[in-house]
Amino acid sequence: MPRLDTAVHDVATDVIAAPEGDAPYGGVVADEAWAAEVRRLATERDAVLLAHNYQLPEIQEIADHTGDSLALSRIAAASEASTIVFCGVHFMAETAKILAPEKTVLIPDARAGCSLADSITGEQLRSWKAEHPGAVVVSYVNTTAEVKAETDICCTSSNAVDVVASIPADREVLFCPDQFLGAHVKRVTGRDNLHIWAGECHVHAGINGPELAERAAADPGADLFIHPECGCATSALYLAGEGAVEADRVKILSTGDMLTAARATEAESVLVATEVGMLHQLRKAAPDIDFRAVNDRASCRYMKMITPAALLRSLREGADEVHVDPVTAERGRASVQRMIEIGKPGGGE
């Protein structure tokens, strides 16, 4: 654990500031004393600490495992620890609970939601299914447990094309909730009977085409790592098609695949279109490469609600525990398992 602050203090005296409104928990410095106390409490609780790639760097550094949401949930299910502390957003902790129902699952701040997961409810999906009887429902893992329970097969951004391609060509497909990932799948598969829900992640949707074109023109030798949830994914392919960017430099990648590509690229610089927390892991994976955000304002406030104070509070108090109705969990687990059987299950968002 690298030193994050020069001052070492007594964590036992820290007063965790109660949040006002939707403000995150504060009042704690992520220094060596904090790190030592977090590790002590994790051992005391028999807890494994998981951190999503979009978390604050100090949260990523203290975690036992860092990665995308599905890979972390699978690690959680396989772990011998009795408690999972999921530093991410709420649907991710729910997925961990679905895959490991016998374990205690904590999220350091239950208010850490997700605009994409919130863009479709179980009731809305049931109504949509009623309009298309016989259709196969494919849901991105970035959905609530209730939506997973109404889903036939889940998918990740790295295997969404494979999941849809596995469905007989004459079956209608309802794809939810991300419209940009859905458009990517439809473009690759050429499938006309794929219906797409109009949901989006507000952070990824805000990374736009003109911004990408401007950054790419300023650094023509850079690779472009584009998450398929981004509003600029189509623009990236257009730039390649028009010759403005070399086609082999445009890579549409999940967060997990970005790390693999970072280790393999021969470019000196990479423009990254996803939430800015991903830069920390990319720079660790390939420290000699200049990784820069296409939009340096692309920060998810929900992800950043998992603060050092929130993590300390969670371990001290056993807060906030995540529960999923057993029937909902069983149905959701089936949709996730079907996805895993198709292949490439480790790459999450």
C-alpha positions as CSV (number, residue, x, y, z in Angstrom):
1,M,0.0,0.0,0.0
2,P,1.7,3.2,-1.1
3,R,1.8,6.1,1.3
4,L,-1.1,8.5,0.5
5,D,-0.4,11.2,3.0
6,T,2.6,12.3,4.9
7,A,0.7,12.7,8.2
8,V,0.1,9.6,10.2
9,H,-2.7,10.0,12.8
10,D,-4.7,7.9,15.2
11,V,-7.7,6.6,13.1
12,A,-9.5,5.7,16.4
13,T,-9.9,9.4,17.0
14,D,-11.4,10.1,13.5
15,V,-14.9,11.5,13.5
16,I,-16.6,10.4,10.3
17,A,-18.6,13.3,9.1
18,A,-22.3,12.4,8.6
19,P,-23.4,13.3,5.0
20,E,-25.8,16.1,4.3
21,G,-28.2,15.3,1.5
22,D,-26.3,13.3,-1.1
23,A,-22.8,14.4,0.0
24,P,-20.4,11.5,0.6
25,Y,-19.0,10.5,4.1
26,G,-15.9,12.6,5.0
27,G,-13.5,13.5,7.8
28,V,-11.0,10.7,7.2
29,V,-7.5,11.0,5.6
30,A,-6.4,8.0,3.5
31,D,-2.9,7.8,5.2
32,E,-0.9,4.8,6.5
33,A,-2.9,4.7,9.8
34,W,-6.1,4.5,7.8
35,A,-4.8,1.7,5.6
36,A,-3.6,-0.3,8.7
37,E,-6.9,0.1,10.4
38,V,-8.9,-0.9,7.3
39,R,-6.7,-4.1,7.0
40,R,-7.1,-4.8,10.7
41,L,-10.9,-4.5,10.5
42,A,-11.1,-6.5,7.3
43,T,-9.3,-9.4,9.0
44,E,-11.5,-9.0,12.1
45,R,-14.6,-9.3,10.0
46,D,-13.2,-12.1,7.8
47,A,-13.9,-9.7,4.8
48,V,-12.5,-9.6,1.3
49,L,-12.3,-6.0,-0.1
50,L,-13.3,-5.5,-3.7
51,A,-12.9,-2.3,-5.7
52,H,-14.2,-1.4,-9.1
53,N,-11.9,0.1,-11.7
54,Y,-13.8,3.5,-11.4
55,Q,-13.2,3.9,-7.6
56,L,-10.9,6.5,-6.1
57,P,-7.2,5.5,-6.4
58,E,-6.8,5.1,-2.6
59,I,-9.8,2.7,-2.5
60,Q,-8.3,0.7,-5.4
61,E,-5.0,0.5,-3.6
62,I,-6.4,-0.9,-0.4
63,A,-8.5,-3.5,-2.0
64,D,-7.7,-7.2,-2.2
65,H,-9.0,-7.3,-5.8
66,T,-9.6,-4.5,-8.3
67,G,-11.5,-5.1,-11.6
68,D,-14.8,-4.9,-13.4
69,S,-18.1,-5.7,-11.6
70,L,-18.8,-9.2,-12.9
71,A,-15.2,-10.4,-12.4
72,L,-15.2,-9.1,-8.9
73,S,-18.5,-10.8,-8.1
74,R,-17.1,-14.1,-9.3
75,I,-14.1,-13.6,-7.1
76,A,-16.4,-12.9,-4.2
77,A,-18.4,-16.0,-4.8
78,A,-15.2,-18.1,-4.9
79,S,-13.6,-16.4,-1.9
80,E,-13.4,-18.3,1.4
81,A,-14.2,-15.0,3.2
82,S,-17.6,-14.8,4.9
83,T,-18.0,-11.1,4.2
84,I,-17.7,-9.2,1.0
85,V,-17.1,-5.5,1.0
86,F,-17.9,-4.2,-2.5
87,C,-16.5,-0.8,-3.2
88,G,-18.6,0.0,-6.2
89,V,-22.2,0.9,-7.0
90,H,-25.3,-0.8,-5.6
91,F,-26.2,-3.1,-8.5
92,M,-22.6,-4.6,-8.3
93,A,-23.1,-5.5,-4.7
94,E,-26.5,-7.0,-5.5
95,T,-24.8,-9.2,-8.2
96,A,-22.2,-10.4,-5.6
97,K,-25.1,-11.3,-3.3
98,I,-26.9,-13.1,-6.1
99,L,-23.8,-15.2,-6.8
100,A,-22.9,-15.7,-3.2
101,P,-26.2,-15.7,-1.3
102,E,-24.7,-17.3,1.8
103,K,-22.2,-14.5,2.4
104,T,-22.7,-11.1,4.0
105,V,-22.3,-8.4,1.4
106,L,-21.6,-4.8,2.4
107,I,-21.5,-1.7,0.3
108,P,-19.8,1.3,2.1
109,D,-22.6,3.7,1.1
110,A,-25.9,2.3,-0.1
111,R,-26.7,5.6,-1.7
112,A,-24.2,4.8,-4.5
113,G,-26.6,4.1,-7.3
114,C,-26.2,4.0,-11.0
115,S,-28.0,6.1,-13.7
116,L,-27.8,3.2,-16.2
117,A,-29.2,0.6,-13.8
118,D,-32.0,3.1,-12.9
119,S,-33.0,3.6,-16.5
120,I,-35.2,0.5,-16.5
121,T,-37.2,-1.1,-13.8
122,G,-38.6,-4.6,-13.5
123,E,-42.1,-3.3,-14.2
124,Q,-41.0,-1.5,-17.3
125,L,-39.2,-4.7,-18.6
126,R,-42.3,-6.8,-17.9
127,S,-44.4,-4.3,-20.0
128,W,-41.9,-4.4,-22.8
129,K,-41.9,-8.2,-22.8
130,A,-45.7,-8.2,-23.1
131,E,-45.4,-6.1,-26.3
132,H,-43.0,-8.7,-27.8
133,P,-44.2,-12.2,-26.7
134,G,-41.6,-14.8,-27.4
135,A,-38.7,-12.4,-27.5
136,V,-35.4,-13.2,-25.8
137,V,-34.4,-10.6,-23.2
138,V,-30.7,-9.8,-23.0
139,S,-29.7,-7.5,-20.2
140,Y,-26.4,-5.9,-19.5
141,V,-25.1,-6.9,-16.1
142,N,-25.3,-3.2,-15.1
143,T,-28.9,-3.7,-14.0
144,T,-30.8,-4.3,-10.7
145,A,-31.5,-7.7,-9.3
146,E,-35.2,-7.2,-10.2
147,V,-34.3,-6.7,-13.9
148,K,-31.9,-9.6,-13.9
149,A,-34.8,-11.8,-12.6
150,E,-36.9,-10.8,-15.7
151,T,-34.0,-11.5,-18.0
152,D,-33.2,-14.6,-20.1
153,I,-29.5,-14.0,-20.6
154,C,-27.2,-11.3,-19.1
155,C,-24.2,-10.0,-20.9
156,T,-21.1,-7.9,-20.4
157,S,-19.8,-5.3,-22.8
158,S,-17.1,-7.8,-23.8
159,N,-19.4,-10.7,-24.6
160,A,-22.6,-8.9,-25.6
161,V,-22.0,-9.7,-29.3
162,D,-21.4,-13.4,-28.5
163,V,-24.5,-13.6,-26.4
164,V,-26.8,-12.1,-29.0
165,A,-25.2,-14.2,-31.8
166,S,-26.0,-17.3,-29.8
167,I,-29.7,-16.6,-30.1
168,P,-31.5,-18.2,-33.1
169,A,-31.7,-15.7,-35.9
170,D,-35.5,-15.9,-36.1
171,R,-36.1,-14.9,-32.5
172,E,-36.7,-11.3,-31.5
173,V,-34.2,-9.9,-29.0
174,L,-35.0,-7.2,-26.4
175,F,-31.7,-5.6,-25.4
176,C,-31.5,-3.4,-22.3
177,P,-30.7,-1.0,-20.8
178,D,-27.8,0.7,-22.6
179,Q,-28.6,2.2,-26.0
180,F,-25.0,2.7,-27.0
181,L,-23.9,-0.8,-26.2
182,G,-27.1,-2.1,-28.0
183,A,-26.2,0.0,-31.1
184,H,-22.7,-1.5,-31.0
185,V,-24.1,-5.0,-30.9
186,K,-26.6,-4.3,-33.7
187,R,-23.9,-2.8,-35.8
188,V,-21.6,-5.9,-35.4
189,T,-24.3,-8.6,-35.7
190,G,-26.3,-6.9,-38.4
191,R,-29.4,-8.1,-36.6
192,D,-32.7,-6.4,-37.7
193,N,-34.9,-8.0,-35.0
194,L,-32.9,-6.5,-32.1
195,H,-34.9,-4.0,-30.2
196,I,-32.9,-1.6,-27.9
197,W,-34.0,0.1,-24.7
198,A,-33.2,3.9,-24.6
199,G,-31.1,3.9,-21.5
200,E,-27.7,5.3,-20.8
201,C,-25.0,5.9,-18.3
202,H,-24.9,9.7,-17.9
203,V,-21.1,9.7,-17.6
204,H,-20.4,7.6,-20.7
205,A,-23.1,9.4,-22.7
206,G,-21.4,12.7,-21.9
207,I,-18.2,11.6,-23.7
208,N,-19.2,12.9,-27.2
209,G,-18.0,12.7,-30.7
210,P,-16.8,16.2,-31.3
211,E,-14.7,16.0,-28.2
212,L,-13.1,12.8,-29.3
213,A,-12.5,14.1,-32.8
214,E,-10.7,17.2,-31.4
215,R,-8.5,15.1,-29.1
216,A,-7.7,12.6,-31.8
217,A,-6.7,15.4,-34.3
218,A,-4.4,16.9,-31.7
219,D,-2.6,13.5,-31.2
220,P,-2.9,11.5,-34.4
221,G,-0.5,8.8,-33.2
222,A,-2.6,7.9,-30.2
223,D,-4.6,4.7,-29.8
224,L,-8.2,5.3,-28.9
225,F,-9.6,3.0,-26.2
226,I,-13.4,3.5,-26.4
227,H,-15.9,1.9,-24.0
228,P,-19.0,0.8,-26.0
229,E,-21.3,2.6,-23.5
230,C,-19.9,5.9,-24.7
231,G,-21.8,8.3,-26.8
232,C,-18.7,8.7,-29.0
233,A,-18.3,5.0,-30.0
234,T,-20.0,5.5,-33.3
235,S,-18.0,8.7,-33.9
236,A,-14.8,6.7,-33.3
237,L,-15.7,4.2,-36.0
238,Y,-16.7,7.0,-38.3
239,L,-13.3,8.7,-37.9
240,A,-11.6,5.4,-38.7
241,G,-13.8,4.9,-41.8
242,E,-13.1,8.4,-43.0
243,G,-9.3,7.9,-42.5
244,A,-9.1,10.6,-39.9
245,V,-7.7,8.0,-37.5
246,E,-6.0,4.8,-38.5
247,A,-8.5,2.0,-38.2
248,D,-6.2,-0.3,-36.2
249,R,-5.9,2.5,-33.5
250,V,-9.6,2.5,-32.7
251,K,-10.4,-0.2,-30.1
252,I,-13.9,-0.7,-28.7
253,L,-13.2,-2.3,-25.4
254,S,-14.6,-3.3,-22.0
255,T,-12.7,-2.1,-19.0
256,G,-11.1,-5.5,-18.5
257,D,-10.1,-5.6,-22.2
258,M,-8.6,-2.1,-21.9
259,L,-6.0,-3.4,-19.4
260,T,-5.1,-6.2,-21.8
261,A,-4.8,-3.8,-24.7
262,A,-2.7,-1.4,-22.6
263,R,-0.1,-4.0,-22.0
264,A,0.0,-4.9,-25.7
265,T,-0.1,-1.5,-27.4
266,E,3.0,0.0,-29.1
267,A,1.5,3.5,-29.1
268,E,3.2,6.1,-26.9
269,S,-0.1,7.7,-26.0
270,V,-3.6,6.5,-25.6
271,L,-6.9,8.5,-25.4
272,V,-9.3,6.8,-23.1
273,A,-13.1,7.2,-23.4
274,T,-14.6,5.9,-20.1
275,E,-14.9,7.0,-16.5
276,V,-11.7,8.6,-15.4
277,G,-11.1,6.2,-12.5
278,M,-9.9,3.7,-15.1
279,L,-6.8,5.7,-15.8
280,H,-5.3,4.6,-12.4
281,Q,-5.2,0.9,-13.4
282,L,-4.1,1.6,-17.0
283,R,-1.2,3.7,-15.8
284,K,-0.2,0.9,-13.4
285,A,-0.5,-1.7,-16.2
286,A,1.7,0.3,-18.6
287,P,3.5,3.1,-16.8
288,D,5.6,4.2,-19.9
289,I,2.5,5.1,-21.9
290,D,0.7,8.5,-21.6
291,F,-2.9,7.7,-20.9
292,R,-5.3,10.7,-21.1
293,A,-9.0,11.0,-20.7
294,V,-11.0,12.0,-23.8
295,N,-13.2,13.9,-21.2
296,D,-11.5,14.6,-17.9
297,R,-14.8,15.5,-16.4
298,A,-16.2,12.0,-16.9
299,S,-16.3,11.2,-13.2
300,C,-19.2,9.2,-11.7
301,R,-20.3,10.9,-8.5
302,Y,-21.9,7.6,-7.3
303,M,-18.6,5.7,-7.7
304,K,-16.8,8.5,-5.8
305,M,-19.3,8.2,-2.9
306,I,-17.2,5.2,-1.7
307,T,-14.7,7.4,0.3
308,P,-12.1,6.4,2.8
309,A,-14.5,7.4,5.5
310,A,-17.3,5.4,4.1
311,L,-15.1,2.3,3.9
312,L,-13.9,2.7,7.4
313,R,-17.5,3.2,8.6
314,S,-18.6,0.0,6.7
315,L,-16.0,-2.1,8.4
316,R,-16.5,-0.6,11.9
317,E,-20.3,-0.9,11.8
318,G,-21.1,-3.6,9.3
319,A,-22.8,-1.0,7.1
320,D,-24.5,-1.0,4.6
321,E,-25.6,-4.6,4.2
322,V,-27.1,-5.6,0.9
323,H,-30.1,-8.0,0.7
324,V,-31.8,-9.6,-2.3
325,D,-35.1,-11.5,-2.1
326,P,-34.2,-15.2,-2.4
327,V,-36.7,-15.8,-5.3
328,T,-35.4,-12.8,-7.2
329,A,-31.8,-13.9,-6.5
330,E,-32.5,-17.4,-7.8
331,R,-34.1,-16.1,-11.1
332,G,-31.3,-13.5,-11.5
333,R,-28.6,-16.1,-10.9
334,A,-30.0,-18.2,-13.8
335,S,-29.7,-15.4,-16.2
336,V,-26.1,-14.7,-15.1
337,Q,-25.2,-18.4,-15.3
338,R,-26.5,-18.7,-18.9
339,M,-24.2,-15.8,-19.8
340,I,-21.2,-17.5,-18.3
341,E,-22.0,-20.7,-20.2
342,I,-21.7,-18.8,-23.5
343,G,-18.2,-17.6,-22.9
344,K,-16.0,-14.6,-22.0
345,P,-17.6,-14.2,-18.6
346,G,-14.7,-12.3,-16.9
347,G,-15.0,-9.0,-18.8
348,G,-17.6,-6.9,-17.0
349,E,-18.6,-3.4,-18.1
